[in-house]
Amino acid sequence: MPYLPPKRKTMSPAVATLAVAATTAIAAAVWNRYKAKQAERDDPPIGRFIDVDGVRLHYTDTGRGPCVVLLHGNTVLLQDFEASGVTGMLAEDHRVISFDRPGFGYSERPRNRLWTAQAQAALLQRALELLRADKPVVIGHSWGTLVALSLAVDSPAQVRGLVLVSGYYFPSARLDVAMTAPAAMPVVGDVLRYTASPFAGRLLMKKTVQAMFAPASMPEAFFGSMPREMLLRPSQIRATSEDAAFMIPAATRLRDHYPSIDMPVRIFAGAGDKVVDPESHSARLHAVLPNSTLDVELDAGHMVHYKIAALICAAVSDIEAQTPHSPAAKGSGQPHANRPEAIAAS
């Protein structure tokens, strides 16, 4: 009887496909982790750190005078206000504190709590107390307006007035929420954020930012101030996705409080904003806030603060004229480096 060699065991197509997918996912995760670490080496912290209730926050603190707090929108970093010119203009005669909101830039975002706009506002209010920031005017852009409004609603005695730019103020259906929601989910989101999401972000980032500026053109220096790879780290993608998921609930909670906000509020929007409709949000908010003004800029979009930095600074001065207080008030100067709660970034 002739010798017959044993049959080789072959891998089924399904198992082979699964093995290839797992290998690809592991390789992508390793690569994206490397790119995130490289981004942090290339763009180290530019400010200081403060520990608040177990959370390490990154912030900058410049200038002297009445205090102004800057809260950036989704996706970006505190450098957004620097790139637009708002920080520099205000710092000429104000103390300007800019935060990386939890999960963005170099600020932590622990998983042991839900980082709603209300939770972020509570954390930042505690940080302002530790920094001895005396009743600031708070400027919020986009998602940052929800945090600014939460500060005004929950700690009205600690806020002098608000400047709200390109905000989302009333609950409405949002396609972007549905698209980003999977990356905010436990387990599934972790896999996406370390594998597919950063690659998709690299492909779409430039067009996404251009759409945020449209109908104005995107400044060439934008990605110089806002390092692309810093925005695509898995940790920041989680923050971006969770903020998108919390956006509608935040607006739902806040809308019932709007008529009771009696502090000065200055509202700005771009007429061409394709991210948040100015008529449905900014104009509607102005109609229900008893002490507000509205300025809708032509030929500007969601990133309107790049075009109207001077007007935003003038709005701060207008609020201060309406609510005067002593310029020598506690916390009006720049913090000293030896304050225990202000730790220099290394």
C-alpha positions as a LaTeX table, in Angstrom:
\begin{tabular}{lrrr}
\hline
Residue & $x$ (\AA) & $y$ (\AA) & $z$ (\AA) \\
\hline
Met1 & 0.00 & 0.00 & 0.00 \\
Pro2 & 1.55 & 3.34 & $-1.02$ \\
Tyr3 & 2.58 & 5.82 & 1.70 \\
Leu4 & 0.21 & 8.74 & 2.04 \\
Pro5 & 1.57 & 11.82 & 3.89 \\
Pro6 & $-0.74$ & 13.21 & 6.58 \\
Lys7 & $-3.00$ & 16.01 & 5.51 \\
Arg8 & $-1.96$ & 19.48 & 6.64 \\
Lys9 & $-4.44$ & 21.26 & 8.83 \\
Thr10 & $-5.53$ & 24.44 & 7.14 \\
Met11 & $-6.91$ & 27.50 & 8.82 \\
Ser12 & $-10.51$ & 28.23 & 7.97 \\
Pro13 & $-11.15$ & 31.49 & 6.06 \\
Ala14 & $-13.04$ & 32.93 & 9.03 \\
Val15 & $-10.21$ & 32.22 & 11.46 \\
Ala16 & $-7.65$ & 33.56 & 8.99 \\
Thr17 & $-9.61$ & 36.77 & 8.54 \\
Leu18 & $-9.92$ & 37.18 & 12.31 \\
Ala19 & $-6.17$ & 36.63 & 12.76 \\
Val20 & $-5.34$ & 39.24 & 10.13 \\
Ala21 & $-7.79$ & 41.71 & 11.69 \\
Ala22 & $-6.35$ & 41.17 & 15.18 \\
Thr23 & $-2.78$ & 41.59 & 13.92 \\
Thr24 & $-3.73$ & 44.77 & 12.06 \\
Ala25 & $-5.51$ & 46.16 & 15.11 \\
Ile26 & $-2.53$ & 45.46 & 17.37 \\
Ala27 & $-0.15$ & 47.07 & 14.89 \\
Ala28 & $-2.42$ & 50.12 & 14.59 \\
Ala29 & $-2.67$ & 50.45 & 18.36 \\
Val30 & 1.11 & 50.28 & 18.76 \\
Trp31 & 1.58 & 52.88 & 16.03 \\
Asn32 & $-1.04$ & 55.26 & 17.42 \\
Arg33 & 0.40 & 54.98 & 20.91 \\
Tyr34 & 3.83 & 55.81 & 19.49 \\
Lys35 & 2.43 & 58.82 & 17.60 \\
Ala36 & 0.71 & 60.09 & 20.76 \\
Lys37 & 3.93 & 59.87 & 22.79 \\
Gln38 & 5.85 & 61.54 & 19.96 \\
Ala39 & 3.30 & 64.38 & 19.84 \\
Glu40 & 3.76 & 65.01 & 23.56 \\
Arg41 & 7.55 & 65.04 & 23.18 \\
Asp42 & 7.33 & 67.47 & 20.27 \\
Asp43 & 4.81 & 69.76 & 22.00 \\
Pro44 & 5.39 & 69.79 & 25.77 \\
Pro45 & 3.12 & 71.69 & 28.20 \\
Ile46 & 3.25 & 75.46 & 27.83 \\
Gly47 & 1.71 & 76.31 & 31.20 \\
Arg48 & 1.42 & 75.13 & 34.79 \\
Phe49 & $-0.40$ & 72.32 & 36.56 \\
Ile50 & $-2.80$ & 72.38 & 39.48 \\
Asp51 & $-4.26$ & 69.37 & 41.29 \\
Val52 & $-7.97$ & 69.75 & 42.04 \\
Asp53 & $-9.96$ & 66.98 & 43.72 \\
Gly54 & $-7.58$ & 64.36 & 42.38 \\
Val55 & $-7.52$ & 65.76 & 38.84 \\
Arg56 & $-4.42$ & 67.37 & 37.35 \\
Leu57 & $-5.32$ & 70.39 & 35.23 \\
His58 & $-3.06$ & 72.21 & 32.79 \\
Tyr59 & $-3.51$ & 75.98 & 32.53 \\
Thr60 & $-1.76$ & 79.20 & 31.58 \\
Asp61 & $-1.91$ & 82.36 & 33.70 \\
Thr62 & $-0.66$ & 85.60 & 32.15 \\
Gly63 & $-1.01$ & 89.35 & 32.61 \\
Arg64 & $-2.26$ & 91.53 & 35.44 \\
Gly65 & $-5.57$ & 93.19 & 36.14 \\
Pro66 & $-9.19$ & 92.04 & 36.38 \\
Cys67 & $-9.46$ & 88.31 & 35.80 \\
Val68 & $-10.73$ & 86.69 & 32.58 \\
Val69 & $-11.11$ & 82.91 & 32.16 \\
Leu70 & $-10.98$ & 81.27 & 28.71 \\
Leu71 & $-12.71$ & 77.95 & 27.99 \\
His72 & $-12.01$ & 76.33 & 24.63 \\
Gly73 & $-14.38$ & 74.28 & 22.51 \\
Asn74 & $-14.38$ & 70.60 & 21.56 \\
Thr75 & $-11.44$ & 68.97 & 19.74 \\
Val76 & $-8.96$ & 71.84 & 20.28 \\
Leu77 & $-6.62$ & 72.96 & 23.11 \\
Leu78 & $-6.20$ & 76.10 & 25.18 \\
Gln79 & $-3.84$ & 77.33 & 22.44 \\
Asp80 & $-6.93$ & 78.11 & 20.35 \\
Phe81 & $-7.39$ & 81.41 & 22.17 \\
Glu82 & $-3.70$ & 82.18 & 21.75 \\
Ala83 & $-3.80$ & 81.50 & 18.01 \\
Ser84 & $-6.87$ & 83.72 & 17.59 \\
Gly85 & $-5.16$ & 86.61 & 19.39 \\
Val86 & $-7.70$ & 86.78 & 22.23 \\
Thr87 & $-5.23$ & 85.78 & 24.95 \\
Gly88 & $-2.56$ & 88.25 & 23.92 \\
Met89 & $-4.94$ & 91.20 & 23.58 \\
Leu90 & $-6.58$ & 90.58 & 26.94 \\
Ala91 & $-3.27$ & 90.00 & 28.75 \\
Glu92 & $-2.23$ & 93.60 & 28.06 \\
Asp93 & $-4.45$ & 94.75 & 30.94 \\
His94 & $-6.03$ & 91.62 & 32.42 \\
Arg95 & $-5.09$ & 88.50 & 34.28 \\
Val96 & $-5.95$ & 85.78 & 31.75 \\
Ile97 & $-6.38$ & 82.16 & 32.85 \\
Ser98 & $-6.81$ & 79.55 & 30.11 \\
Phe99 & $-7.56$ & 75.92 & 30.93 \\
Asp100 & $-7.16$ & 72.74 & 28.96 \\
Arg101 & $-10.57$ & 71.34 & 29.86 \\
Pro102 & $-10.54$ & 67.81 & 31.38 \\
Gly103 & $-9.17$ & 65.31 & 28.87 \\
Phe104 & $-7.84$ & 67.91 & 26.46 \\
Gly105 & $-4.21$ & 68.90 & 26.03 \\
Tyr106 & $-2.41$ & 68.00 & 29.24 \\
Ser107 & $-5.42$ & 67.96 & 31.60 \\
Glu108 & $-6.51$ & 64.63 & 33.05 \\
Arg109 & $-9.97$ & 63.10 & 32.62 \\
Pro110 & $-10.35$ & 60.26 & 35.14 \\
Arg111 & $-12.85$ & 57.55 & 34.28 \\
Asn112 & $-14.38$ & 57.50 & 37.75 \\
Arg113 & $-16.90$ & 60.26 & 36.95 \\
Leu114 & $-19.07$ & 61.56 & 34.12 \\
Trp115 & $-17.50$ & 64.72 & 32.68 \\
Thr116 & $-20.66$ & 66.65 & 31.96 \\
Ala117 & $-20.57$ & 70.41 & 31.50 \\
Gln118 & $-21.80$ & 70.74 & 35.09 \\
Ala119 & $-19.00$ & 68.48 & 36.41 \\
Gln120 & $-16.37$ & 70.38 & 34.44 \\
Ala121 & $-17.70$ & 73.70 & 35.72 \\
Ala122 & $-17.56$ & 72.50 & 39.32 \\
Leu123 & $-13.96$ & 71.35 & 38.91 \\
Leu124 & $-12.87$ & 74.59 & 37.24 \\
Gln125 & $-14.63$ & 76.69 & 39.86 \\
Arg126 & $-12.63$ & 74.89 & 42.53 \\
Ala127 & $-9.45$ & 75.50 & 40.52 \\
Leu128 & $-10.26$ & 79.22 & 40.29 \\
Glu129 & $-10.71$ & 79.35 & 44.06 \\
Leu130 & $-7.28$ & 77.76 & 44.56 \\
Leu131 & $-5.76$ & 80.19 & 42.08 \\
Arg132 & $-7.41$ & 83.10 & 43.91 \\
Ala133 & $-9.13$ & 84.26 & 40.74 \\
Asp134 & $-11.58$ & 86.93 & 41.85 \\
Lys135 & $-14.99$ & 86.88 & 40.13 \\
Pro136 & $-13.79$ & 86.62 & 36.52 \\
Val137 & $-15.47$ & 87.35 & 33.24 \\
Val138 & $-15.72$ & 83.93 & 31.58 \\
Ile139 & $-15.29$ & 83.53 & 27.82 \\
Gly140 & $-16.44$ & 80.26 & 26.28 \\
His141 & $-16.24$ & 79.10 & 22.68 \\
Ser142 & $-18.46$ & 76.36 & 21.26 \\
Trp143 & $-18.62$ & 73.50 & 23.82 \\
Gly144 & $-16.88$ & 75.81 & 26.28 \\
Thr145 & $-20.03$ & 77.95 & 26.37 \\
Leu146 & $-21.86$ & 75.09 & 28.10 \\
Val147 & $-19.23$ & 75.09 & 30.84 \\
Ala148 & $-19.36$ & 78.89 & 31.08 \\
Leu149 & $-23.15$ & 78.83 & 31.42 \\
Ser150 & $-22.92$ & 76.05 & 34.02 \\
Leu151 & $-20.57$ & 78.25 & 36.05 \\
Ala152 & $-23.06$ & 81.11 & 35.82 \\
Val153 & $-25.99$ & 78.90 & 36.82 \\
Asp154 & $-24.30$ & 76.94 & 39.63 \\
Ser155 & $-21.94$ & 79.62 & 41.00 \\
Pro156 & $-23.48$ & 82.97 & 39.99 \\
Ala157 & $-21.81$ & 84.90 & 42.82 \\
Gln158 & $-18.40$ & 83.82 & 41.51 \\
Val159 & $-18.88$ & 85.01 & 37.90 \\
Arg160 & $-18.87$ & 88.63 & 36.80 \\
Gly161 & $-20.25$ & 88.10 & 33.32 \\
Leu162 & $-20.12$ & 85.87 & 30.26 \\
Val163 & $-18.86$ & 86.21 & 26.69 \\
Leu164 & $-20.30$ & 83.35 & 24.65 \\
Val165 & $-18.96$ & 82.58 & 21.17 \\
Ser166 & $-20.51$ & 80.16 & 18.64 \\
Gly167 & $-22.37$ & 78.25 & 21.31 \\
Tyr168 & $-24.87$ & 75.39 & 21.28 \\
Tyr169 & $-27.62$ & 76.38 & 23.73 \\
Phe170 & $-30.81$ & 74.40 & 23.01 \\
Pro171 & $-31.24$ & 70.63 & 22.54 \\
Ser172 & $-31.62$ & 69.50 & 18.94 \\
Ala173 & $-30.82$ & 66.46 & 16.82 \\
Arg174 & $-27.11$ & 66.31 & 15.95 \\
Leu175 & $-25.56$ & 64.06 & 13.31 \\
Asp176 & $-22.09$ & 64.63 & 14.75 \\
Val177 & $-23.23$ & 63.20 & 18.10 \\
Ala178 & $-24.40$ & 59.99 & 16.41 \\
Met179 & $-21.14$ & 59.72 & 14.46 \\
Thr180 & $-18.83$ & 60.19 & 17.45 \\
Ala181 & $-20.87$ & 58.28 & 20.03 \\
Pro182 & $-19.22$ & 54.85 & 19.41 \\
Ala183 & $-15.79$ & 56.24 & 20.39 \\
Ala184 & $-17.25$ & 57.33 & 23.74 \\
Met185 & $-18.47$ & 53.82 & 24.63 \\
Pro186 & $-16.50$ & 51.62 & 27.04 \\
Val187 & $-14.49$ & 48.78 & 25.41 \\
Val188 & $-15.76$ & 49.43 & 21.87 \\
Gly189 & $-14.65$ & 53.04 & 22.14 \\
Asp190 & $-11.26$ & 52.03 & 23.52 \\
Val191 & $-10.66$ & 49.77 & 20.51 \\
Leu192 & $-11.72$ & 52.46 & 18.05 \\
Arg193 & $-9.67$ & 55.21 & 19.70 \\
Tyr194 & $-6.48$ & 53.17 & 19.56 \\
Thr195 & $-7.02$ & 51.78 & 16.07 \\
Ala196 & $-9.31$ & 53.33 & 13.45 \\
Ser197 & $-10.21$ & 56.75 & 14.89 \\
Pro198 & $-6.75$ & 58.39 & 14.71 \\
Phe199 & $-6.29$ & 57.25 & 11.09 \\
Ala200 & $-9.72$ & 58.59 & 10.14 \\
Gly201 & $-8.89$ & 61.82 & 11.95 \\
Arg202 & $-5.68$ & 62.26 & 9.97 \\
Leu203 & $-7.64$ & 61.91 & 6.73 \\
Leu204 & $-10.45$ & 64.27 & 7.72 \\
Met205 & $-8.77$ & 66.81 & 10.00 \\
Lys206 & $-7.91$ & 69.50 & 7.47 \\
Lys207 & $-11.32$ & 69.45 & 5.77 \\
Thr208 & $-13.05$ & 69.45 & 9.17 \\
Val209 & $-11.14$ & 72.52 & 10.34 \\
Gln210 & $-11.70$ & 74.29 & 7.03 \\
Ala211 & $-15.44$ & 73.71 & 7.46 \\
Met212 & $-15.26$ & 75.17 & 10.97 \\
Phe213 & $-13.74$ & 78.38 & 9.60 \\
Ala214 & $-15.91$ & 78.61 & 6.47 \\
Pro215 & $-16.90$ & 80.92 & 4.84 \\
Ala216 & $-13.65$ & 82.48 & 6.15 \\
Ser217 & $-10.42$ & 80.77 & 5.18 \\
Met218 & $-8.45$ & 78.70 & 7.67 \\
Pro219 & $-5.32$ & 80.55 & 8.83 \\
Glu220 & $-2.19$ & 78.79 & 7.60 \\
Ala221 & $-0.72$ & 79.02 & 11.09 \\
Phe222 & $-3.64$ & 77.17 & 12.73 \\
Phe223 & $-1.94$ & 73.78 & 12.82 \\
Gly224 & 1.26 & 75.42 & 13.98 \\
Ser225 & $-0.50$ & 76.58 & 17.13 \\
Met226 & $-2.74$ & 73.51 & 17.31 \\
Pro227 & $-0.45$ & 70.49 & 16.70 \\
Arg228 & $-2.42$ & 67.97 & 14.64 \\
Glu229 & $-1.12$ & 64.87 & 16.38 \\
Met230 & $-1.95$ & 66.29 & 19.83 \\
Leu231 & $-5.58$ & 66.41 & 18.73 \\
Leu232 & $-5.50$ & 62.78 & 17.55 \\
Arg233 & $-4.20$ & 61.10 & 20.69 \\
Pro234 & $-6.57$ & 58.37 & 21.92 \\
Ser235 & $-7.02$ & 60.20 & 25.24 \\
Gln236 & $-8.18$ & 63.36 & 23.51 \\
Ile237 & $-10.44$ & 61.46 & 21.11 \\
Arg238 & $-12.18$ & 60.02 & 24.18 \\
Ala239 & $-12.70$ & 63.53 & 25.60 \\
Thr240 & $-13.96$ & 64.83 & 22.25 \\
Ser241 & $-16.39$ & 61.92 & 21.85 \\
Glu242 & $-17.70$ & 62.10 & 25.42 \\
Asp243 & $-18.22$ & 65.86 & 25.17 \\
Ala244 & $-20.23$ & 65.35 & 21.99 \\
Ala245 & $-22.38$ & 62.77 & 23.78 \\
Phe246 & $-22.96$ & 65.13 & 26.74 \\
Met247 & $-23.80$ & 68.16 & 24.59 \\
Ile248 & $-27.55$ & 67.63 & 24.20 \\
Pro249 & $-28.14$ & 66.72 & 27.89 \\
Ala250 & $-26.17$ & 69.81 & 28.93 \\
Ala251 & $-28.30$ & 72.13 & 26.80 \\
Thr252 & $-31.46$ & 70.40 & 28.06 \\
Arg253 & $-30.46$ & 71.06 & 31.67 \\
Leu254 & $-29.39$ & 74.66 & 31.13 \\
Arg255 & $-32.30$ & 75.98 & 29.06 \\
Asp256 & $-34.66$ & 76.13 & 32.05 \\
His257 & $-32.18$ & 78.37 & 33.88 \\
Tyr258 & $-31.58$ & 80.94 & 31.14 \\
Pro259 & $-34.26$ & 83.45 & 32.19 \\
Ser260 & $-32.76$ & 83.61 & 35.70 \\
Ile261 & $-29.24$ & 84.57 & 34.50 \\
Asp262 & $-29.16$ & 88.30 & 35.20 \\
Met263 & $-25.41$ & 88.95 & 34.87 \\
Pro264 & $-24.18$ & 90.68 & 31.69 \\
Val265 & $-23.85$ & 88.29 & 28.75 \\
Arg266 & $-22.34$ & 89.15 & 25.37 \\
Ile267 & $-23.17$ & 86.68 & 22.59 \\
Phe268 & $-21.18$ & 86.34 & 19.36 \\
Ala269 & $-21.75$ & 84.11 & 16.33 \\
Gly270 & $-20.73$ & 83.80 & 12.70 \\
Ala271 & $-23.53$ & 84.19 & 10.18 \\
Gly272 & $-22.06$ & 81.38 & 8.08 \\
Asp273 & $-21.61$ & 78.90 & 10.93 \\
Lys274 & $-22.28$ & 75.38 & 9.61 \\
Val275 & $-21.55$ & 73.68 & 12.93 \\
Val276 & $-24.14$ & 75.47 & 15.11 \\
Asp277 & $-26.93$ & 77.46 & 13.48 \\
Pro278 & $-26.73$ & 81.02 & 14.86 \\
Glu279 & $-30.44$ & 81.73 & 14.47 \\
Ser280 & $-31.56$ & 78.59 & 16.33 \\
His281 & $-29.06$ & 79.05 & 19.14 \\
Ser282 & $-27.39$ & 82.45 & 19.56 \\
Ala283 & $-30.38$ & 84.56 & 18.50 \\
Arg284 & $-32.74$ & 82.37 & 20.51 \\
Leu285 & $-30.55$ & 82.63 & 23.60 \\
His286 & $-30.40$ & 86.41 & 23.28 \\
Ala287 & $-34.20$ & 86.48 & 23.26 \\
Val288 & $-34.45$ & 84.75 & 26.64 \\
Leu289 & $-31.47$ & 86.28 & 28.50 \\
Pro290 & $-32.57$ & 89.49 & 30.21 \\
Asn291 & $-29.16$ & 91.21 & 30.17 \\
Ser292 & $-27.59$ & 90.14 & 26.88 \\
Thr293 & $-26.41$ & 91.58 & 23.58 \\
Leu294 & $-25.97$ & 89.74 & 20.28 \\
Asp295 & $-23.42$ & 90.30 & 17.52 \\
Val296 & $-23.63$ & 88.10 & 14.40 \\
Glu297 & $-20.64$ & 88.59 & 12.12 \\
Leu298 & $-20.96$ & 88.36 & 8.35 \\
Asp299 & $-18.44$ & 86.30 & 6.36 \\
Ala300 & $-17.51$ & 84.30 & 9.46 \\
Gly301 & $-18.19$ & 80.76 & 10.62 \\
His302 & $-17.84$ & 78.71 & 13.77 \\
Met303 & $-14.32$ & 80.00 & 14.47 \\
Val304 & $-15.54$ & 83.59 & 14.46 \\
His305 & $-13.23$ & 84.57 & 17.34 \\
Tyr306 & $-10.30$ & 84.58 & 14.91 \\
Lys307 & $-11.98$ & 87.44 & 13.04 \\
Ile308 & $-13.37$ & 89.42 & 15.96 \\
Ala309 & $-10.76$ & 89.05 & 18.72 \\
Ala310 & $-10.82$ & 92.81 & 19.31 \\
Leu311 & $-14.62$ & 92.84 & 19.65 \\
Ile312 & $-14.48$ & 90.01 & 22.17 \\
Cys313 & $-11.95$ & 91.95 & 24.24 \\
Ala314 & $-14.13$ & 95.05 & 24.01 \\
Ala315 & $-17.08$ & 92.99 & 25.29 \\
Val316 & $-15.03$ & 92.09 & 28.37 \\
Ser317 & $-14.39$ & 95.79 & 29.03 \\
Asp318 & $-18.08$ & 96.51 & 28.52 \\
Ile319 & $-19.04$ & 93.93 & 31.16 \\
Glu320 & $-16.45$ & 95.35 & 33.55 \\
Ala321 & $-17.83$ & 98.87 & 33.06 \\
Gln322 & $-21.31$ & 97.56 & 33.80 \\
Thr323 & $-20.18$ & 95.71 & 36.95 \\
Pro324 & $-17.30$ & 97.76 & 38.40 \\
His325 & $-15.22$ & 96.57 & 41.34 \\
Ser326 & $-11.83$ & 97.37 & 42.84 \\
Pro327 & $-8.90$ & 96.55 & 40.53 \\
Ala328 & $-6.87$ & 95.73 & 43.61 \\
Ala329 & $-9.18$ & 92.89 & 44.52 \\
Lys330 & $-7.71$ & 89.61 & 45.70 \\
Gly331 & $-6.27$ & 87.57 & 42.83 \\
Ser332 & $-6.06$ & 90.45 & 40.36 \\
Gly333 & $-2.35$ & 89.93 & 39.78 \\
Gln334 & $-0.42$ & 87.11 & 38.19 \\
Pro335 & 0.27 & 84.16 & 40.54 \\
His336 & 3.77 & 83.71 & 41.92 \\
Ala337 & 5.70 & 80.61 & 40.92 \\
Asn338 & 6.14 & 79.57 & 44.56 \\
Arg339 & 2.43 & 79.20 & 45.27 \\
Pro340 & 1.97 & 75.58 & 46.37 \\
Glu341 & $-1.01$ & 75.07 & 44.10 \\
Ala342 & 0.69 & 76.48 & 41.00 \\
Ile343 & 3.25 & 73.92 & 39.89 \\
Ala344 & 5.46 & 74.80 & 36.94 \\
Ala345 & 5.30 & 72.36 & 34.03 \\
Ser346 & 8.44 & 70.33 & 33.64 \\
\hline
\end{tabular}
